[in-house]
Amino acid sequence: MPGAHPKLAARLVNGKYISGLTDEEWLERYDGCEDLAQQWVIYCTRKVAENPALTHERCLTNVRKGFALKVQRGEWDLSEPEQDWVVTRARELLGW
């Protein structure tokens, strides 16, 4: 057939064609993001305790910049929505 044809990226997983991530892969990514948010809580709590002049917002901003830099350098593989979720989750856990 002539002309352009729609393309669908899929892969064969356990005998099924899957587009995107499997449920197990989604869960693994979620667990990684939750773990990172928990680490941020510890880090931010320590940083604010060490420097009382450091505002909660400034602390989260600084950590977010470092986080984005690691993603940009290829050290961490997280999408933009995952990065935003980690920030939101850390803020929620911190109560800030």
N, C-alpha and C positions, 0 to 999 in steps of 0.2 A: 504494500500500500504506500502510495506516495504521500509526501507531506510530513509534518511534524507529528510525533506521537507522544503522548504523556508518558513520563517515566516514573517509576516507583522504586525507591531504594528499599530492598528487603533482604533478609538473610535467613538462612535455613537453620533453625534451632529446634533440636529434638523432633525432627520430622515436620515442623511447621514453619511456614514463612512468616517472619516477624518484621514489622516496620517499626523502628524505634527500639526502645529498651524493653526487656522482659520484666515481669513483676519482680523477679529476684534482683535484677540489675537496678531497678528503681529503689528497692529496699536498701540495697548496698549503698547507693548514692545518698539516700536519706540518712542512713546511719552515719556515714562520713560527715555529712553536713551537721547533724546533731552533735557529733563528737567535737567538731570544730567550734561550734557555738559554745559548748561546755568549756572548752579550753579558753575561749575568749573571756568567759565569765571570770575564770581564775586570773587570767592575765590582767584584765581591766581592773578588777578589784585590787590586785596588788599594786598596779601603777597609780591608781587614785590614792591609795593609802600611803604610798611613798612620796607623792607630790600632791598635797591638799589643794594647791592652786590649779591643778588639772581638772577641768570640768568633765562631767560625764560625756557630754557631746563631743568635746575635743578628743577625749580618749577613744571613743568609738570611731571618730573620723580618722584618727591616726592609724588605728588598727586596720580600718577598711582600706586605707591607701596602701599599707604594707601587704595586705591580702591581695589587692588588685595587681600589685607589682609581681607577686609570686605567680599569679595566674598568667600574667603577660609574659613572664620569662619561661613559662612552661613547666614550672616546678609543681604546680597544682592544676588539675583538670576539672574546673568547675565552670558551669555556664553562668551567664549574667543573672538569670533568675535564681540560681542556686546561691550565688554570692549575696544577692539581696535578701534571700531567705535567712542566710546565716546571720546577717546583721540584724534583721528583725527579730530573730529568735534569741540572739544574745541580749538585745535590748529588753526583750520580754523577761528573760531569765534574771537579768540584773535588776529589773524593776525601774529602769531609767526611762 
